[in-house]
């Protein structure tokens, strides 16, 4: 009807109609054309285009969701790597793999030393009672004093200055707790990624063609006889009204004469 796109679109809307049934959720596409083959081709093209749009929307939505979860997984992996690097650096600096296990070994050593010390003291008291002038008392005192100094030394290794085990254990536990949180965050990110992938598959939209476009074997439009009859009746009504108007004007002129 014209050279502009707006006029083309206005004409397009007169030939293409989409009806949607909200109850059944079925949409019906109706295409009119001057030839049956053209109507079929336009309907098929529109359905193919609509399916391509739906597929593109599905791909984009799925890609955006998966990309977000992938970024979360990468961030969590980087956090785990950073914490692991910090833990390795601490072990190299401290010269031990697990300060907690080292503290357990030190506690066991102190316990054994205290047990030996108790036995030596008991032995010394027994000798002191039975033989106050026994030559064994001197060596026992030396061994008791040596055990006392060793116990004090081992306890100082566990608690005391910055070189003891206590601050190392605190730092190590903080790093292991940090790594545990990082591992849990990574597991959660991986689970979220898998869940997003499954939901992206489940939430896809599909264009199902219940009835494919068909070519009519007989044209129902335009309704020529109906159009001709409508034009004839309209012209006849206009002609009758014109005659009545003219007759009325004449009667009015005669009355004034």
Beta strands, then each sheet from edge to edge (+ up, - down):
strand 1: 16-21
strand 2: 26-31
sheet 1: 1+ 2-
end
